[in-house]
């Protein structure tokens, strides 16, 4: 399978500052690919190099199997992008804004295509409204509509939920999932909101200080590590007495009025559950506590220590 994005040993230096440092990553067709890292980690700089907005210091960027440095216009014509916040003419309608952008891209059947992308992002009923009447979330969706105008194979979204309220964040997440599912579009989404990526991405890379810390399938990476789980049990006192006098004591990290928390590998969970049941403890639930955020914090902490 030919990668849509393949980055090899990419670097961008500003004097002594290494904004991106020997970064390699790969986005495959059909991915919703999470590009994760804290603010200042090099995500936006990488995306700008990927879109040929700034030049790399070193390294290679391959898009759809073509070297970006050698075939810039052909490869970029297959990409739509929303970088940070979208900018529109606030005194014009959403439809008029998209028509202006579509004419610049020589899009055929422009009027019907504008209505099509507005419908995809859920703004067709507000097509005639001037953009200044739009909420921030609606402007973000209009920005995604603009990125879709020329029917790209890949869209790149840089912090698309930044500044949105929880409802706006959910609307953007749902839209991204529908674009992947219904329109067969590959998506790279940059974010520092880790819960968001855990909800929608199938693959990811985590970077810090311009370096890749880990890349792969989201669930495989999270599941490969020890995680926190909470056992909800009927008799906490009996449960604590049992655990403290067993080999599981070193795995226990804390307890509250209803739960005992453990840090264990996923393969150990059924064994611990069996141990409790065999010793007459009532197990009401086993709740995962670990999230991608825990995973990210562990990685960046280990990187700092090492």
Backbone as CSV, one residue per row, in Angstrom:
resi,resn,N_x,N_y,N_z,CA_x,CA_y,CA_z,C_x,C_y,C_z
1,UNK,0.844,-1.199,0.000,0.000,0.000,0.000,0.880,1.250,0.000
2,UNK,0.706,2.101,-0.999,1.503,3.316,-1.104,1.028,4.361,-0.114
3,UNK,1.953,4.906,0.658,1.597,5.904,1.661,1.182,7.213,0.988
4,UNK,0.201,7.879,1.577,-0.175,9.217,1.101,0.830,10.263,1.571
5,UNK,1.337,10.095,2.792,2.388,10.966,3.317,3.506,10.083,3.843
6,UNK,4.705,10.351,3.417,5.866,9.631,3.933,6.974,10.642,4.173
7,UNK,7.319,10.824,5.426,8.309,11.816,5.818,9.534,11.098,6.353
8,UNK,10.696,11.476,5.822,11.946,10.812,6.208,12.927,11.839,6.763
9,UNK,13.290,11.670,8.052,14.380,12.441,8.666,14.232,13.944,8.443
10,UNK,13.021,14.437,8.664,12.715,15.838,8.404,13.181,16.718,9.565
11,UNK,13.818,17.829,9.218,14.290,18.769,10.233,14.041,20.201,9.765
12,UNK,13.780,21.066,10.734,13.712,22.499,10.473,14.375,23.220,11.635
13,UNK,15.451,23.950,11.314,16.211,24.658,12.332,16.077,26.158,12.120
14,UNK,15.890,26.869,13.220,15.938,28.329,13.205,17.137,28.731,14.056
15,UNK,18.288,28.848,13.416,19.510,29.069,14.166,19.775,27.857,15.044
16,UNK,19.983,28.065,16.349,20.249,26.932,17.249,18.982,26.171,17.650
17,UNK,17.817,26.707,17.310,16.553,26.089,17.720,16.140,25.030,16.704
18,UNK,15.908,23.811,17.193,15.457,22.719,16.333,13.943,22.564,16.494
19,UNK,13.189,23.241,15.620,11.731,23.169,15.699,11.235,21.779,15.345
20,UNK,11.865,21.156,14.350,11.598,19.757,13.976,12.951,19.081,13.874
21,UNK,13.066,17.886,14.449,14.376,17.265,14.618,14.354,15.810,14.169
22,UNK,14.731,15.573,12.913,14.896,14.211,12.378,13.604,13.409,12.499
23,UNK,12.506,13.990,12.057,11.179,13.388,12.201,10.859,12.484,11.014
24,UNK,10.357,11.289,11.301,9.864,10.370,10.266,8.464,9.899,10.660
25,UNK,7.559,9.807,9.674,6.192,9.353,9.925,5.570,8.939,8.606
26,UNK,4.443,8.214,8.687,3.800,7.680,7.489,2.287,7.669,7.681
27,UNK,1.569,8.272,6.737,0.114,8.282,6.730,-0.361,7.425,5.564
28,UNK,-1.185,6.412,5.855,-1.633,5.461,4.848,-3.029,5.809,4.348
29,UNK,-3.389,5.371,3.134,-4.744,5.621,2.630,-5.804,5.101,3.596
30,UNK,-6.822,5.914,3.847,-7.897,5.524,4.749,-7.669,5.880,6.202
31,UNK,-6.480,6.346,6.551,-6.190,6.699,7.940,-6.963,7.932,8.390
32,UNK,-7.375,7.915,9.648,-7.539,9.158,10.401,-6.325,9.169,11.322
33,UNK,-5.367,9.996,10.979,-4.035,9.926,11.577,-3.873,11.077,12.569
34,UNK,-3.643,10.734,13.821,-3.449,11.730,14.861,-2.006,12.183,14.925
35,UNK,-1.818,13.492,14.809,-0.483,14.098,14.892,-0.443,14.858,16.206
36,UNK,0.110,14.215,17.228,-0.050,14.652,18.607,1.216,15.227,19.198
37,UNK,1.019,16.233,20.015,2.135,16.791,20.755,1.704,18.049,21.474
38,UNK,2.436,18.440,22.513,2.084,19.675,23.225,2.324,20.882,22.343
39,UNK,1.790,22.024,22.752,2.046,23.259,22.025,3.555,23.506,21.969
40,UNK,4.034,23.862,20.782,5.464,24.104,20.610,6.282,22.872,20.299
41,UNK,5.617,21.745,20.041,6.355,20.500,19.799,6.824,20.348,18.356
42,UNK,6.354,21.207,17.445,6.784,21.126,16.045,5.709,20.674,15.083
43,UNK,4.464,20.524,15.565,3.393,20.030,14.695,3.094,21.000,13.551
44,UNK,2.855,22.261,13.885,2.498,23.237,12.851,3.650,23.470,11.886
45,UNK,4.877,23.460,12.386,6.038,23.618,11.503,6.117,22.463,10.521
46,UNK,5.875,21.248,10.991,5.882,20.081,10.105,4.799,20.204,9.040
47,UNK,3.606,20.598,9.448,2.506,20.735,8.491,2.830,21.804,7.456
48,UNK,3.426,22.907,7.861,3.784,23.954,6.909,4.834,23.476,5.916
49,UNK,5.765,22.651,6.372,6.725,22.066,5.424,6.023,21.101,4.484
50,UNK,5.089,20.323,5.014,4.346,19.352,4.217,3.540,20.036,3.110
51,UNK,3.057,21.251,3.390,2.256,21.986,2.421,3.091,22.973,1.623
52,UNK,4.399,22.873,1.743,5.343,23.691,0.981,5.221,25.182,1.306
53,UNK,4.824,25.495,2.539,4.747,26.889,2.960,6.083,27.379,3.514
54,UNK,6.879,26.468,4.056,8.244,26.777,4.466,9.148,25.644,4.005
55,UNK,10.421,25.949,3.857,11.381,24.951,3.381,12.010,24.198,4.549
56,UNK,12.170,22.897,4.413,12.870,22.145,5.472,14.369,22.416,5.435
57,UNK,15.005,22.237,6.578,16.461,22.309,6.630,17.071,21.039,6.056
58,UNK,16.488,19.910,6.433,16.934,18.603,5.927,15.736,17.679,5.819
59,UNK,15.928,16.570,5.106,14.907,15.539,5.055,14.106,15.542,3.769
60,UNK,13.198,14.569,3.677,12.405,14.369,2.461,10.936,14.209,2.814
61,UNK,10.081,14.825,1.994,8.632,14.694,2.126,8.097,14.076,0.848
62,UNK,7.473,12.902,0.977,6.858,12.218,-0.154,5.343,12.284,0.018
63,UNK,4.648,12.769,-1.024,3.190,12.822,-1.022,2.669,12.000,-2.182
64,UNK,1.839,11.001,-1.883,1.268,10.111,-2.908,2.373,9.467,-3.752
65,UNK,3.492,9.154,-3.102,4.590,8.499,-3.796,5.501,9.417,-4.588
66,UNK,5.228,10.732,-4.546,6.030,11.696,-5.297,6.806,12.592,-4.328
67,UNK,8.029,12.933,-4.725,8.857,13.830,-3.920,8.288,15.245,-4.019
68,UNK,7.901,15.814,-2.884,7.297,17.141,-2.883,8.227,18.176,-3.511
69,UNK,9.509,18.050,-3.267,10.466,19.024,-3.792,10.534,18.997,-5.319
70,UNK,10.170,17.860,-5.944,10.273,17.716,-7.392,8.937,17.865,-8.111
71,UNK,7.831,17.659,-7.409,6.521,17.654,-8.066,5.494,18.353,-7.182
72,UNK,5.769,19.583,-6.831,5.001,20.312,-5.829,3.542,20.517,-6.217
73,UNK,3.286,21.026,-7.404,1.922,21.414,-7.764,1.021,20.199,-7.961
74,UNK,1.528,19.151,-8.552,0.717,17.971,-8.791,0.313,17.313,-7.472
75,UNK,1.239,17.204,-6.554,0.933,16.526,-5.289,0.024,17.376,-4.410
76,UNK,0.289,18.685,-4.331,-0.518,19.543,-3.462,-1.942,19.704,-3.970
77,UNK,-2.161,19.478,-5.279,-3.518,19.596,-5.818,-4.453,18.519,-5.277
78,UNK,-3.890,17.474,-4.663,-4.697,16.389,-4.119,-4.939,16.539,-2.616
79,UNK,-4.527,17.689,-2.062,-4.618,17.914,-0.615,-5.487,19.133,-0.334
80,UNK,-6.363,19.015,0.670,-7.068,20.159,1.227,-6.550,20.401,2.631
81,UNK,-6.569,21.646,3.072,-5.973,21.941,4.369,-6.725,23.057,5.084
82,UNK,-6.758,22.937,6.399,-7.261,23.988,7.282,-6.184,24.215,8.333
83,UNK,-5.491,25.348,8.227,-4.363,25.642,9.107,-4.809,26.662,10.149
84,UNK,-4.775,26.237,11.402,-5.232,27.054,12.521,-6.667,27.519,12.265
85,UNK,-6.946,28.818,12.283,-8.331,29.258,12.117,-8.577,29.697,10.666
86,UNK,-9.760,29.423,10.120,-10.054,29.832,8.746,-10.311,31.334,8.665
87,UNK,-9.941,31.931,7.544,-10.185,33.354,7.314,-11.112,33.514,6.117
88,UNK,-12.179,34.274,6.315,-13.151,34.527,5.259,-13.505,36.006,5.236
89,UNK,-14.200,36.411,4.181,-14.762,37.760,4.122,-16.031,37.762,4.977
90,UNK,-15.961,38.406,6.120,-17.057,38.341,7.086,-18.345,38.994,6.600
91,UNK,-18.241,39.920,5.648,-19.429,40.631,5.162,-20.094,39.908,3.995
92,UNK,-19.503,38.786,3.547,-20.082,37.990,2.471,-20.704,36.720,3.039
93,UNK,-21.605,36.121,2.268,-22.232,34.870,2.691,-21.253,33.718,2.596
94,UNK,-21.602,32.632,3.247,-20.779,31.426,3.158,-20.665,30.963,1.716
95,UNK,-21.797,30.956,1.007,-21.772,30.515,-0.394,-20.855,31.392,-1.241
96,UNK,-20.964,32.720,-1.067,-20.145,33.629,-1.869,-18.662,33.441,-1.567
97,UNK,-18.313,33.260,-0.297,-16.914,33.010,0.063,-16.377,31.777,-0.658
98,UNK,-17.151,30.690,-0.632,-16.696,29.463,-1.264,-16.642,29.598,-2.783
99,UNK,-17.554,30.351,-3.355,-17.523,30.560,-4.808,-16.271,31.325,-5.228
100,UNK,-15.874,32.307,-4.440,-14.640,33.051,-4.743,-13.436,32.116,-4.694
101,UNK,-13.363,31.316,-3.647,-12.243,30.374,-3.521,-12.280,29.327,-4.627
102,UNK,-13.486,28.874,-4.992,-13.614,27.880,-6.046,-13.172,28.399,-7.398
103,UNK,-13.448,29.680,-7.679,-13.015,30.273,-8.951,-11.496,30.351,-9.023
104,UNK,-10.876,30.629,-7.901,-9.408,30.668,-7.878,-8.810,29.299,-8.177
105,UNK,-9.554,28.231,-7.839,-9.073,26.859,-8.077,-9.618,26.264,-9.372
106,UNK,-10.344,27.080,-10.151,-10.899,26.622,-11.441,-11.767,25.373,-11.286
107,UNK,-12.599,25.361,-10.266,-13.474,24.214,-10.031,-14.663,24.269,-10.977
108,UNK,-14.923,23.164,-11.648,-16.067,23.083,-12.571,-17.355,22.819,-11.789
109,UNK,-18.502,23.166,-12.405,-19.811,23.000,-11.741,-19.770,23.588,-10.337
110,UNK,-19.258,24.820,-10.260,-18.930,25.410,-8.969,-20.147,25.563,-8.067
111,UNK,-21.258,26.036,-8.599,-22.425,26.289,-7.756,-22.909,24.999,-7.087
112,UNK,-22.996,23.926,-7.846,-23.464,22.662,-7.264,-22.437,22.092,-6.298
113,UNK,-21.139,22.281,-6.581,-20.109,21.775,-5.678,-20.119,22.544,-4.353
114,UNK,-20.346,23.847,-4.413,-20.434,24.637,-3.186,-21.586,24.143,-2.318
115,UNK,-22.749,23.923,-2.940,-23.887,23.402,-2.173,-23.579,22.023,-1.604
116,UNK,-22.850,21.221,-2.362,-22.519,19.860,-1.918,-21.653,19.892,-0.672
117,UNK,-20.598,20.726,-0.674,-19.705,20.741,0.492,-20.376,21.419,1.686
118,UNK,-21.224,22.407,1.439,-21.963,23.008,2.545,-22.910,21.996,3.184
119,UNK,-23.488,21.144,2.359,-24.355,20.097,2.888,-23.545,19.081,3.694
120,UNK,-22.360,18.729,3.224,-21.505,17.766,3.921,-21.175,18.249,5.332
121,UNK,-20.892,19.553,5.458,-20.488,20.072,6.770,-21.668,20.607,7.579
122,UNK,-22.885,20.437,7.061,-24.077,20.806,7.808,-24.395,22.289,7.821
123,UNK,-24.003,23.011,6.763,-24.228,24.454,6.715,-25.093,24.885,5.539
124,UNK,-25.690,23.963,4.812,-26.448,24.329,3.624,-27.608,25.265,3.968
125,UNK,-28.240,25.044,5.106,-29.377,25.891,5.490,-28.946,27.314,5.835
126,UNK,-27.647,27.512,6.088,-27.124,28.846,6.392,-26.222,29.363,5.282
127,UNK,-26.380,28.837,4.082,-25.497,29.201,2.964,-25.564,30.682,2.631
128,UNK,-26.737,31.311,2.805,-26.907,32.718,2.434,-26.569,33.671,3.580
129,UNK,-26.291,33.128,4.755,-25.967,33.978,5.902,-24.552,34.528,5.765
130,UNK,-24.371,35.793,6.159,-23.017,36.353,6.122,-22.186,35.707,7.226
131,UNK,-20.911,35.569,6.976,-20.039,34.796,7.853,-19.912,35.429,9.237
132,UNK,-20.083,36.751,9.335,-19.959,37.383,10.651,-21.045,36.925,11.628
133,UNK,-22.110,36.318,11.113,-23.169,35.802,11.991,-22.896,34.370,12.422
134,UNK,-21.825,33.782,11.947,-21.487,32.391,12.269,-20.808,32.297,13.636
135,UNK,-21.077,31.218,14.337,-20.321,30.901,15.552,-18.927,30.415,15.158
136,UNK,-18.056,30.295,16.161,-16.700,29.808,15.889,-16.732,28.398,15.302
137,UNK,-17.613,27.545,15.864,-17.711,26.177,15.347,-18.197,26.143,13.910
138,UNK,-19.146,27.011,13.569,-19.629,27.074,12.187,-18.526,27.548,11.240
139,UNK,-17.715,28.493,11.688,-16.593,28.956,10.863,-15.583,27.829,10.633
140,UNK,-15.366,27.011,11.672,-14.463,25.873,11.494,-15.020,24.899,10.467
141,UNK,-16.323,24.642,10.528,-16.939,23.745,9.548,-16.893,24.350,8.149
142,UNK,-17.047,25.670,8.049,-16.929,26.327,6.750,-15.493,26.205,6.221
143,UNK,-14.524,26.269,7.131,-13.132,26.067,6.732,-12.890,24.668,6.179
144,UNK,-13.530,23.678,6.791,-13.411,22.305,6.282,-14.109,22.191,4.928
145,UNK,-15.251,22.884,4.766,-15.932,22.894,3.466,-15.017,23.455,2.384
146,UNK,-14.313,24.518,2.704,-13.355,25.096,1.749,-12.259,24.096,1.382
147,UNK,-11.788,23.341,2.384,-10.741,22.353,2.118,-11.236,21.207,1.233
148,UNK,-12.563,20.996,1.213,-13.146,19.897,0.443,-13.528,20.290,-0.988
149,UNK,-13.493,21.569,-1.298,-14.044,22.055,-2.563,-13.516,21.307,-3.787
150,UNK,-12.219,21.073,-3.832,-11.609,20.487,-5.036,-11.509,18.957,-4.966
151,UNK,-12.311,18.344,-4.100,-12.382,16.892,-3.961,-11.008,16.260,-3.701
152,UNK,-10.365,16.654,-2.604,-9.031,16.115,-2.308,-9.085,14.661,-1.846
153,UNK,-7.960,13.986,-1.982,-7.822,12.631,-1.444,-7.405,12.653,0.024
154,UNK,-6.814,13.762,0.427,-6.264,13.897,1.772,-6.567,15.299,2.271
155,UNK,-7.025,15.415,3.526,-7.138,16.735,4.127,-6.292,16.783,5.396
156,UNK,-5.710,17.953,5.618,-4.845,18.194,6.762,-5.511,19.248,7.625
157,UNK,-5.774,18.910,8.880,-6.472,19.800,9.803,-5.559,20.104,10.978
158,UNK,-5.220,21.373,11.137,-4.314,21.790,12.202,-5.128,22.364,13.353
159,UNK,-5.241,21.618,14.445,-5.977,22.025,15.643,-7.402,22.493,15.292
160,UNK,-8.216,21.648,14.642,-9.519,22.108,14.166,-10.543,22.389,15.256
161,UNK,-10.329,21.886,16.474,-11.294,22.142,17.557,-10.787,23.179,18.549
162,UNK,-9.675,23.817,18.237,-9.081,24.773,19.168,-10.051,25.920,19.459
163,UNK,-10.336,26.146,20.735,-11.198,27.240,21.137,-12.681,26.927,21.127
164,UNK,-13.061,25.733,20.692,-14.481,25.394,20.619,-14.990,24.883,21.967
165,UNK,-16.291,25.061,22.203,-16.901,24.491,23.394,-17.097,22.988,23.176
166,UNK,-17.452,22.229,24.220,-17.578,20.775,24.067,-18.509,20.341,22.939
167,UNK,-19.622,21.051,22.756,-20.535,20.696,21.677,-19.892,20.927,20.322
168,UNK,-19.175,22.044,20.177,-18.480,22.318,18.921,-17.394,21.294,18.636
169,UNK,-16.682,20.867,19.673,-15.649,19.844,19.506,-16.269,18.541,19.017
170,UNK,-17.402,18.161,19.608,-18.062,16.925,19.193,-18.534,17.015,17.748
171,UNK,-19.059,18.161,17.349,-19.520,18.321,15.968,-18.366,18.151,14.978
172,UNK,-17.203,18.705,15.302,-16.051,18.566,14.414,-15.566,17.112,14.394
173,UNK,-15.542,16.453,15.559,-15.141,15.037,15.587,-16.079,14.192,14.747
174,UNK,-17.378,14.415,14.898,-18.350,13.645,14.122,-18.187,13.906,12.627
175,UNK,-17.903,15.154,12.271,-17.704,15.488,10.863,-16.475,14.774,10.301
176,UNK,-15.400,14.759,11.064,-14.176,14.090,10.611,-14.431,12.602,10.390
177,UNK,-15.127,11.967,11.324,-15.429,10.541,11.166,-16.316,10.290,9.953
178,UNK,-17.268,11.179,9.696,-18.147,10.985,8.531,-17.397,11.197,7.228
179,UNK,-16.444,12.129,7.195,-15.644,12.345,5.987,-14.830,11.093,5.656
180,UNK,-14.285,10.471,6.674,-13.513,9.245,6.460,-14.417,8.101,6.019
181,UNK,-15.548,7.966,6.704,-16.446,6.838,6.444,-17.225,6.990,5.139
182,UNK,-17.793,8.162,4.901,-18.721,8.343,3.788,-18.061,8.872,2.518
183,UNK,-16.988,9.642,2.656,-16.345,10.244,1.487,-14.998,9.617,1.166
184,UNK,-14.571,8.641,1.977,-13.320,7.918,1.726,-12.127,8.871,1.639
185,UNK,-12.107,9.854,2.544,-11.017,10.825,2.577,-10.056,10.463,3.698
186,UNK,-8.772,10.483,3.402,-7.743,10.278,4.415,-7.506,11.599,5.132
187,UNK,-7.343,11.529,6.447,-7.294,12.751,7.249,-6.096,12.710,8.183
188,UNK,-5.318,13.783,8.162,-4.294,14.005,9.184,-4.794,15.127,10.069
189,UNK,-4.901,14.866,11.365,-5.412,15.865,12.299,-4.383,16.128,13.388
190,UNK,-3.927,17.356,13.435,-2.979,17.786,14.449,-3.744,18.271,15.671
191,UNK,-3.294,17.867,16.844,-4.005,18.285,18.053,-3.126,18.094,19.281
192,UNK,-3.402,18.913,20.306,-2.827,18.655,21.627,-3.904,18.139,22.566
193,UNK,-5.146,17.994,22.053,-6.253,17.473,22.854,-6.273,15.961,22.674
194,UNK,-5.710,15.258,23.618,-5.435,13.841,23.435,-6.694,12.994,23.460
195,UNK,-7.653,13.384,24.281,-8.916,12.640,24.322,-9.584,12.657,22.950
196,UNK,-9.496,13.791,22.283,-10.091,13.939,20.958,-9.522,12.917,19.967
197,UNK,-8.212,12.775,19.947,-7.573,11.851,19.012,-7.908,10.410,19.368
198,UNK,-7.965,10.115,20.647,-8.302,8.762,21.075,-9.691,8.371,20.579
199,UNK,-10.596,9.361,20.452,-11.956,9.084,20.015,-12.066,8.796,18.526
200,UNK,-11.178,9.351,17.701,-11.407,9.292,16.250,-10.294,8.661,15.440
201,UNK,-9.057,8.673,15.930,-7.927,8.254,15.086,-7.696,6.755,15.159
202,UNK,-7.241,6.178,14.047,-6.842,4.774,14.062,-5.323,4.627,14.191
203,UNK,-4.576,5.626,13.689,-3.117,5.604,13.823,-2.656,6.976,14.299
204,UNK,-1.433,7.014,14.842,-0.954,8.285,15.385,0.563,8.294,15.468
205,UNK,1.087,9.509,15.572,2.463,9.722,16.001,2.410,10.734,17.129
206,UNK,3.238,10.545,18.131,3.360,11.509,19.220,4.743,12.129,19.132
207,UNK,4.787,13.475,19.088,6.074,14.148,18.996,6.244,15.093,20.176
208,UNK,7.486,15.359,20.504,7.817,16.324,21.552,9.168,16.918,21.207
209,UNK,9.252,18.237,21.282,10.485,18.948,20.922,10.957,18.572,19.515
210,UNK,9.994,18.385,18.619,10.323,18.124,17.223,10.695,16.700,16.900
211,UNK,10.710,15.816,17.892,11.111,14.424,17.675,9.913,13.496,17.837
212,UNK,9.874,12.447,17.028,8.839,11.429,17.172,9.179,10.537,18.357
213,UNK,8.215,10.377,19.265,8.413,9.478,20.398,7.889,8.079,20.097
214,UNK,6.762,7.994,19.388,6.178,6.700,19.063,5.204,6.884,17.913
215,UNK,5.060,5.864,17.066,4.103,5.888,15.964,3.484,4.509,15.832
216,UNK,2.181,4.463,15.501,1.544,3.182,15.264,0.045,3.251,15.465
217,UNK,-0.578,2.070,15.565,-2.012,1.974,15.812,-2.335,2.489,17.216
218,UNK,-3.348,3.336,17.320,-3.666,3.979,18.597,-3.918,2.945,19.684
219,UNK,-4.830,2.009,19.433,-5.185,1.043,20.469,-4.036,0.093,20.788
220,UNK,-3.269,-0.307,19.767,-2.137,-1.195,20.019,-1.103,-0.523,20.908
221,UNK,-0.832,0.754,20.641,0.163,1.459,21.436,-0.290,1.621,22.875
222,UNK,-1.544,1.971,23.055,-2.056,2.144,24.414,-2.131,0.804,25.135
223,UNK,-2.594,-0.224,24.429,-2.773,-1.529,25.056,-1.458,-2.225,25.360
224,UNK,-0.382,-1.816,24.700,0.915,-2.460,24.931,1.520,-2.042,26.262
225,UNK,0.984,-1.011,26.866,1.545,-0.478,28.096,0.693,-0.903,29.301
226,UNK,1.306,-0.862,30.471,0.513,-1.001,31.683,-0.487,0.138,31.752
227,UNK,-1.674,-0.163,32.272,-2.681,0.873,32.396,-3.359,0.756,33.753
228,UNK,-4.078,1.806,34.113,-4.823,1.759,35.354,-6.216,1.211,35.084
229,UNK,-6.648,0.291,35.955,-8.020,-0.205,35.915,-8.563,-0.157,37.342
230,UNK,-9.866,0.062,37.430,-10.534,0.108,38.734,-11.509,-1.045,38.827
231,UNK,-11.397,-1.843,39.871,-12.346,-2.911,40.167,-13.371,-2.369,41.163
232,UNK,-14.630,-2.347,40.747,-15.713,-1.921,41.625,-16.210,-3.163,42.349
233,UNK,-16.060,-3.181,43.682,-16.386,-4.388,44.444,-17.340,-4.050,45.590
234,UNK,-18.007,-5.065,46.092,-19.034,-4.866,47.109,-18.493,-4.564,48.489
235,UNK,-17.381,-5.193,48.860,-16.845,-5.051,50.217,-15.391,-4.588,50.108
236,UNK,-15.171,-3.285,50.187,-13.833,-2.729,50.011,-12.877,-3.237,51.091
237,UNK,-13.335,-3.297,52.327,-12.456,-3.741,53.422,-11.957,-5.155,53.173
238,UNK,-12.885,-6.059,52.794,-12.484,-7.440,52.505,-11.567,-7.483,51.289
239,UNK,-11.857,-6.647,50.301,-11.026,-6.620,49.107,-9.613,-6.167,49.395
240,UNK,-9.464,-5.121,50.177,-8.138,-4.616,50.518,-7.350,-5.643,51.336
241,UNK,-8.024,-6.309,52.259,-7.348,-7.338,53.072,-6.844,-8.474,52.183
242,UNK,-7.706,-8.876,51.222,-7.320,-9.955,50.311,-6.130,-9.546,49.459
243,UNK,-6.201,-8.367,48.851,-5.146,-7.928,47.935,-3.836,-7.707,48.679
244,UNK,-3.894,-7.096,49.857,-2.661,-6.797,50.600,-1.926,-8.048,51.048
245,UNK,-2.619,-9.182,51.085,-1.974,-10.440,51.473,-1.782,-11.371,50.268
246,UNK,-1.657,-10.764,49.088,-1.488,-11.567,47.872,-0.388,-10.984,46.991
247,UNK,-0.111,-11.689,45.897,0.905,-11.220,44.955,0.463,-9.973,44.189
248,UNK,-0.837,-9.619,44.310,-1.356,-8.445,43.599,-1.122,-7.151,44.370
249,UNK,-0.584,-7.225,45.581,-0.391,-6.026,46.401,0.501,-5.005,45.707
250,UNK,1.546,-5.487,45.029,2.477,-4.560,44.371,1.862,-3.893,43.147
251,UNK,0.741,-4.435,42.649,0.065,-3.850,41.490,-0.976,-2.808,41.899
252,UNK,-1.379,-2.823,43.181,-2.406,-1.897,43.644,-1.795,-0.510,43.846
253,UNK,-2.547,0.537,43.420,-2.021,1.893,43.571,-2.843,2.748,44.528
254,UNK,-4.157,2.481,44.641,-4.970,3.255,45.577,-6.349,2.612,45.680
255,UNK,-7.171,3.162,46.556,-8.548,2.693,46.677,-9.423,3.860,47.109
256,UNK,-10.743,3.711,46.906,-11.698,4.669,47.450,-12.849,3.872,48.065
257,UNK,-14.008,4.481,48.207,-15.104,3.810,48.903,-15.693,2.647,48.114
258,UNK,-15.511,2.641,46.792,-16.108,1.600,45.960,-15.095,0.842,45.108
259,UNK,-13.917,1.379,44.911,-12.997,0.840,43.917,-11.613,0.582,44.494
260,UNK,-10.974,-0.419,43.903,-9.544,-0.630,44.117,-8.878,-0.459,42.761
261,UNK,-7.841,0.379,42.729,-7.171,0.719,41.480,-5.857,-0.054,41.363
262,UNK,-5.616,-0.550,40.153,-4.399,-1.312,39.878,-3.719,-0.751,38.641
263,UNK,-2.411,-0.898,38.589,-1.652,-0.620,37.372,-1.105,-1.944,36.875
264,UNK,-1.747,-2.461,35.802,-1.410,-3.792,35.323,-1.473,-3.843,33.804
265,UNK,-0.878,-4.883,33.248,-0.966,-5.155,31.820,-2.334,-5.727,31.506
266,UNK,-2.818,-5.501,30.294,-4.170,-5.962,29.947,-4.309,-7.481,30.102
267,UNK,-3.231,-8.240,29.866,-3.309,-9.697,29.964,-3.497,-10.174,31.406
268,UNK,-3.184,-9.301,32.364,-3.321,-9.671,33.777,-4.730,-9.436,34.308
269,UNK,-5.515,-8.636,33.599,-6.846,-8.271,34.104,-7.732,-9.493,34.358
270,UNK,-7.857,-10.437,33.396,-8.717,-11.597,33.684,-8.208,-12.454,34.830
271,UNK,-6.889,-12.534,35.016,-6.331,-13.327,36.112,-6.672,-12.695,37.465
272,UNK,-6.576,-11.360,37.516,-6.928,-10.676,38.752,-8.418,-10.815,39.028
273,UNK,-9.224,-10.735,38.007,-10.665,-10.894,38.172,-11.004,-12.298,38.704
274,UNK,-10.370,-13.314,38.126,-10.595,-14.697,38.573,-10.182,-14.873,40.029
275,UNK,-9.038,-14.283,40.384,-8.551,-14.367,41.770,-9.581,-13.800,42.741
276,UNK,-10.147,-12.651,42.403,-11.131,-12.033,43.300,-12.403,-12.875,43.398
277,UNK,-12.892,-13.359,42.271,-14.125,-14.154,42.267,-13.936,-15.439,43.053
278,UNK,-12.796,-16.093,42.857,-12.535,-17.346,43.574,-12.449,-17.129,45.083
279,UNK,-12.141,-15.895,45.477,-12.064,-15.576,46.903,-13.312,-14.847,47.406
280,UNK,-14.428,-15.060,46.685,-15.774,-14.667,47.121,-16.011,-13.157,47.148
281,UNK,-15.227,-12.387,46.389,-15.497,-10.955,46.287,-16.526,-10.718,45.179
282,UNK,-17.470,-9.810,45.440,-18.426,-9.433,44.406,-17.810,-8.348,43.518
283,UNK,-17.730,-8.650,42.216,-17.180,-7.699,41.251,-18.345,-7.096,40.474
284,UNK,-18.585,-5.804,40.642,-19.684,-5.144,39.938,-19.254,-4.564,38.594
285,UNK,-17.965,-4.207,38.463,-17.479,-3.638,37.201,-15.963,-3.605,37.218
286,UNK,-15.387,-3.633,36.004,-13.957,-3.379,35.819,-13.864,-2.190,34.861
287,UNK,-13.354,-1.075,35.373,-13.376,0.178,34.621,-11.972,0.582,34.182
288,UNK,-11.781,0.830,32.888,-10.482,1.346,32.447,-10.305,2.778,32.926
289,UNK,-9.139,3.082,33.423,-8.824,4.436,33.867,-7.804,5.070,32.941
290,UNK,-6.956,4.232,32.399,-5.890,4.717,31.529,-6.443,5.299,30.247
291,UNK,-5.865,6.387,29.797,-6.261,7.023,28.547,-5.019,7.332,27.733
292,UNK,-5.224,7.830,26.544,-4.105,8.241,25.708,-3.323,9.367,26.369
293,UNK,-4.017,10.175,27.180,-3.325,11.254,27.871,-2.299,10.701,28.847
294,UNK,-2.670,9.650,29.575,-1.706,9.016,30.471,-0.501,8.511,29.686
295,UNK,-0.794,7.907,28.552,0.257,7.349,27.699,1.203,8.446,27.234
296,UNK,0.629,9.565,26.777,1.430,10.681,26.294,2.294,11.259,27.417
297,UNK,1.694,11.466,28.589,2.447,12.040,29.701,3.582,11.120,30.134
298,UNK,3.330,9.822,30.089,4.380,8.868,30.437,5.529,8.953,29.440
299,UNK,5.187,9.015,28.149,6.218,9.088,27.114,7.055,10.346,27.252
300,UNK,6.393,11.513,27.406,7.132,12.759,27.473,7.922,12.843,28.772
301,UNK,7.410,12.249,29.860,8.173,12.229,31.106,9.417,11.371,30.950
302,UNK,9.247,10.174,30.337,10.398,9.288,30.135,11.454,9.957,29.265
303,UNK,10.983,10.716,28.260,11.916,11.393,27.361,12.735,12.431,28.122
304,UNK,12.071,13.175,29.017,12.773,14.190,29.796,13.785,13.545,30.743
305,UNK,13.394,12.423,31.370,14.274,11.735,32.318,15.503,11.190,31.619
306,UNK,15.268,10.613,30.409,16.366,10.002,29.669,17.227,11.028,28.943
